Amino acid sequence: MSHEIELKLALGTQGPEALRRHPLLTGLPPRAQRLGNTYFDTVEGDLEAARMALRLRRIDGRLLQTVKTRGEGGGGLSRRGEWEWEVSGPGLDLDGLRDLPPAALGQEVLTRLVPRFTTDFHRETREIDHAGARIEVALDEGEILADGRRVTIRELELELKAGDPEALWSLAEALAGSVPLRPADTSKAARGSALLSGEWRLPEGDTPSAWLHRAVVALDALADSGNDDWRQAARHALSELAATSDGATGEAARRLAEALSTPDWLTATFGLAMVRLARRLPADRPLS
């Protein structure tokens, strides 16, 4: 098992091109890949309920099977357990799954696993040395498909390969200066489940970090559903964060809530402020 530490950022429509033009990345040759993924769960959603994800990934002529456990974090930063190995296919390697420790993968669950949704996207990866750390910068563009419905994938993942996790925040701030982006807390697997069910559920807000997490998930829901009620939910969560926080944290949350009063809120200024706010608060929430 490995532990994945990454910072996930959702990009605006112009984000990918702005990212490619950023001075920190222009001199780094990208590696381009096409990734096709099928996610599995029971019809009842046993793995989702355990905040786990199971997928088969087609990449470079190989088939990889991956299990990810529930994450902890917030404001885009997450830490997850991950098992990945190559399989012969075409279906799941059930024997390999039986050997894993996560309790949700018991024999009774394994017999009921079925394909639930797919993701198909183009990935550009670059590696950068930044603030004493080695970081993989992955730009994903494509779509999630579930039961005839689809949503766009346009996101950036900064994965720590070596060094201090604080370097992820430093790089995110550097990129956010000119790239319209924002923290994102919802995994592709959780987005696929929401697309399949047609339902988004917000986490409770009871502490500053929890209110921020609620705001970020509401913006994730807004991006995929197009329902403007989620923008208002994010605005309310940030207002609650402002009301329960002093000093710079409260003022930053208040300004972000104000920015969400208009539909064209995702600017580089907004994204940089939100990344800085997320960096200031502890990343300690259960994630999907």
Legacy VTK file of the C-alpha trace (Angstrom):
# vtk DataFile Version 3.0
C-alpha trace
ASCII
DATASET POLYDATA
POINTS 288 float
0.000 0.000 0.000
1.088 3.545 -0.686
-0.230 6.807 0.708
-1.156 9.437 -1.842
-0.845 13.096 -0.814
-2.268 15.468 -3.368
-3.915 18.831 -3.802
-6.880 18.839 -6.180
-7.859 22.039 -7.978
-10.818 22.598 -10.302
-10.103 24.803 -13.311
-12.265 27.391 -15.030
-12.992 27.165 -18.754
-9.829 29.080 -19.649
-7.793 27.355 -16.957
-6.015 24.669 -18.994
-4.566 27.091 -21.541
-3.604 29.582 -18.845
-1.886 26.765 -16.977
0.131 25.679 -20.007
1.346 29.268 -20.417
2.409 29.645 -16.792
6.141 30.472 -16.499
6.728 27.663 -13.983
5.529 25.047 -16.497
6.372 26.334 -19.976
9.870 24.843 -19.919
8.741 21.425 -18.699
7.889 18.877 -21.433
4.550 17.175 -20.693
3.859 13.469 -20.887
0.494 12.912 -22.577
-1.707 9.893 -21.838
-5.278 8.801 -22.491
-6.906 7.227 -19.438
-10.089 5.186 -19.578
-11.495 4.080 -16.232
-14.390 1.899 -15.143
-15.501 2.207 -11.513
-17.088 -0.711 -9.686
-19.390 -0.931 -6.692
-22.416 -2.893 -5.566
-25.805 -1.643 -6.700
-26.417 -0.672 -3.082
-23.198 1.386 -2.987
-21.284 -0.518 -0.284
-17.904 0.884 -1.337
-19.214 4.432 -1.619
-20.701 4.138 1.869
-17.250 3.090 3.126
-15.704 6.003 1.177
-13.729 3.614 -0.992
-13.208 3.497 -4.751
-12.395 0.540 -7.003
-11.486 1.010 -10.644
-9.937 -0.618 -13.686
-7.759 1.787 -15.676
-6.687 1.337 -19.304
-3.419 3.143 -19.910
-0.559 2.630 -22.395
-1.835 -0.826 -23.372
-1.972 -1.974 -19.753
-4.850 -2.648 -17.374
-4.390 -1.473 -13.789
-6.659 -2.267 -10.853
-6.772 0.345 -8.092
-8.374 0.507 -4.668
-8.453 3.806 -2.785
-9.576 4.183 0.800
-11.431 7.069 2.389
-9.395 10.231 2.493
-8.817 12.917 5.045
-8.093 16.519 4.287
-9.999 19.539 3.064
-9.623 22.626 0.926
-8.400 20.411 -1.912
-5.655 18.617 0.060
-6.153 14.895 0.654
-4.329 11.872 2.031
-5.545 8.452 0.915
-4.423 4.855 1.101
-3.976 3.266 -2.315
-3.315 -0.224 -3.706
-2.615 -0.614 -7.441
-1.444 -3.554 -9.543
-1.510 -4.695 -13.151
-4.145 -7.304 -14.083
-4.764 -9.444 -17.137
-8.450 -8.478 -17.449
-10.898 -8.091 -18.951
-12.668 -8.053 -15.571
-11.655 -7.523 -11.964
-8.949 -9.525 -10.210
-11.167 -10.743 -7.363
-8.429 -12.925 -5.884
-6.212 -9.879 -5.496
-9.029 -7.975 -3.834
-9.548 -10.740 -1.274
-5.997 -10.242 -0.035
-6.492 -6.569 0.809
-7.154 -5.410 4.386
-10.039 -2.928 3.827
-13.033 -4.461 5.601
-15.551 -3.298 2.983
-14.059 -5.767 0.481
-15.412 -8.885 2.153
-16.434 -11.942 0.142
-20.118 -11.055 0.214
-19.409 -7.620 -1.269
-17.005 -8.988 -3.895
-19.695 -11.238 -5.377
-21.963 -8.241 -5.987
-19.531 -5.823 -7.657
-20.695 -4.424 -11.006
-19.545 -1.591 -13.311
-21.207 1.672 -12.229
-19.760 4.526 -14.297
-16.749 5.482 -16.402
-14.305 8.333 -16.775
-12.408 9.096 -19.948
-9.832 11.856 -19.996
-6.588 13.144 -21.442
-3.810 13.684 -18.893
-0.751 15.888 -19.211
1.854 15.340 -16.507
4.917 17.363 -15.662
7.311 17.051 -12.749
8.621 20.131 -11.028
11.050 20.833 -8.195
9.410 23.480 -6.053
10.092 24.754 -2.528
12.395 21.826 -1.825
9.868 19.199 -2.961
9.287 17.059 -6.029
5.728 17.472 -7.323
3.826 15.851 -10.174
1.550 18.330 -11.943
-1.294 16.480 -13.701
-3.816 18.292 -15.900
-6.923 16.190 -16.645
-9.475 17.065 -19.353
-12.346 14.791 -20.309
-15.652 13.576 -18.928
-17.449 11.326 -16.476
-20.279 9.192 -17.907
-23.036 7.507 -15.889
-26.334 6.109 -17.145
-26.374 8.342 -20.233
-25.432 11.507 -18.312
-22.062 13.216 -18.443
-20.084 15.988 -16.761
-16.809 17.642 -17.666
-13.451 16.858 -16.095
-11.217 19.928 -16.014
-8.938 19.634 -13.025
-5.397 19.884 -11.813
-3.825 17.430 -9.371
-0.601 18.309 -7.571
0.811 15.082 -6.128
3.685 15.087 -3.670
6.467 12.738 -4.769
9.057 13.826 -2.204
9.347 16.589 0.354
7.063 18.612 2.612
3.313 18.805 1.797
3.484 22.574 2.394
5.184 22.784 -1.008
1.867 21.784 -2.627
0.238 24.909 -1.200
3.173 27.054 -2.289
2.890 25.777 -5.863
-0.899 26.158 -5.879
-0.566 29.795 -4.816
2.041 30.433 -7.508
-0.218 28.959 -10.196
-3.372 30.646 -8.895
-1.824 34.065 -9.461
-2.714 33.855 -13.163
-4.789 30.670 -13.589
-8.528 30.644 -12.708
-8.797 27.697 -10.335
-10.185 26.726 -6.929
-9.744 23.920 -4.385
-11.873 20.809 -5.035
-12.655 18.144 -2.413
-14.748 15.678 -4.439
-12.947 12.789 -6.140
-13.808 11.603 -9.637
-15.304 8.489 -8.032
-17.580 10.535 -5.771
-18.550 12.779 -8.691
-19.464 9.698 -10.712
-21.613 8.379 -7.871
-23.405 11.733 -7.595
-23.976 11.779 -11.358
-25.355 8.254 -11.245
-27.733 8.953 -8.357
-28.572 12.526 -9.304
-27.947 13.566 -5.690
-25.315 15.652 -3.936
-25.059 15.744 -0.149
-23.179 18.441 1.704
-21.052 17.719 4.784
-22.064 19.400 8.009
-20.471 22.678 9.044
-19.496 22.993 12.708
-15.897 24.240 12.737
-13.981 26.642 10.473
-12.402 23.803 8.467
-15.780 22.054 8.213
-17.473 25.204 6.890
-14.744 25.562 4.273
-15.111 21.907 3.279
-18.883 22.408 2.944
-18.316 25.457 0.714
-15.836 23.598 -1.491
-18.156 20.593 -1.946
-21.047 22.956 -2.772
-18.917 24.482 -5.541
-18.083 20.977 -6.780
-21.835 20.281 -6.932
-22.448 23.569 -8.737
-19.866 22.727 -11.397
-21.418 19.324 -12.166
-25.113 20.097 -11.754
-25.374 23.668 -13.006
-27.912 24.259 -10.228
-27.348 27.769 -8.887
-28.684 26.763 -5.466
-25.256 25.250 -4.818
-23.592 28.633 -5.336
-25.865 30.050 -2.666
-25.045 27.091 -0.401
-21.321 27.788 -0.832
-21.893 31.457 -0.142
-23.806 30.628 3.039
-21.056 28.264 4.237
-18.387 30.924 3.697
-20.558 33.479 5.504
-20.805 31.096 8.462
-17.033 30.652 8.353
-16.635 34.438 8.408
-19.038 34.760 11.341
-17.203 32.170 13.424
-13.634 33.258 12.625
-11.550 36.253 13.651
-8.879 38.242 11.904
-7.553 37.361 8.450
-9.519 34.107 8.213
-12.849 35.781 8.859
-12.108 38.652 6.491
-10.994 36.297 3.696
-14.134 34.201 4.065
-16.324 37.324 4.016
-14.716 38.568 0.792
-15.084 35.166 -0.856
-18.763 35.029 0.123
-19.244 38.466 -1.439
-17.511 37.328 -4.635
-20.011 34.488 -4.957
-22.845 36.997 -5.306
-22.182 37.107 -9.069
-22.240 34.214 -11.579
-18.765 35.097 -12.932
-17.027 34.462 -9.638
-14.259 32.062 -10.701
-11.359 34.407 -11.378
-7.678 34.162 -10.582
-8.249 36.612 -7.716
-11.005 34.438 -6.219
-8.989 31.253 -6.640
-5.844 32.655 -5.056
-7.834 33.920 -2.067
-9.536 30.543 -1.634
-6.264 28.613 -1.874
-4.745 30.893 0.757
-7.760 30.431 3.019
-7.591 26.635 2.636
-3.884 26.688 3.400
-4.576 28.588 6.618
-7.141 26.076 7.954
-6.349 22.509 9.091
-7.048 19.829 6.487
-8.641 17.238 8.756
-12.061 16.371 7.313
-13.268 12.981 6.025
-13.415 13.155 2.237
-15.333 11.264 -0.446
LINES 1 289
288 0 1 2 3 4 5 6 7 8 9 10 11 12 13 14 15 16 17 18 19 20 21 22 23 24 25 26 27 28 29 30 31 32 33 34 35 36 37 38 39 40 41 42 43 44 45 46 47 48 49 50 51 52 53 54 55 56 57 58 59 60 61 62 63 64 65 66 67 68 69 70 71 72 73 74 75 76 77 78 79 80 81 82 83 84 85 86 87 88 89 90 91 92 93 94 95 96 97 98 99 100 101 102 103 104 105 106 107 108 109 110 111 112 113 114 115 116 117 118 119 120 121 122 123 124 125 126 127 128 129 130 131 132 133 134 135 136 137 138 139 140 141 142 143 144 145 146 147 148 149 150 151 152 153 154 155 156 157 158 159 160 161 162 163 164 165 166 167 168 169 170 171 172 173 174 175 176 177 178 179 180 181 182 183 184 185 186 187 188 189 190 191 192 193 194 195 196 197 198 199 200 201 202 203 204 205 206 207 208 209 210 211 212 213 214 215 216 217 218 219 220 221 222 223 224 225 226 227 228 229 230 231 232 233 234 235 236 237 238 239 240 241 242 243 244 245 246 247 248 249 250 251 252 253 254 255 256 257 258 259 260 261 262 263 264 265 266 267 268 269 270 271 272 273 274 275 276 277 278 279 280 281 282 283 284 285 286 287
